[in-house]
Amino acid sequence: MPAETMISILATTLLATGWALWLLPVGRCTECPHCRAEKLARQRADEARTSSFYGIPRCPSCGRHHQPEDGHRT
């Protein structure tokens, strides 16, 4: 078998394996605690970034960003 053929087969196998790994649902499940914590951290980071952009202060008692007259979320 020529070397070019073997290289082509290995390259195709590597690309197919990469594509198959990319399709795995890693980090997108709703039931595992790690993914839930990661999603919550992303939401809080987005909220903090948006709040600092609009000048909404951080509440000293709950640590969330909201206007003082809005009260606390439960």
Long-range contacts (C-beta under 8 A, 24 or more apart in sequence): none
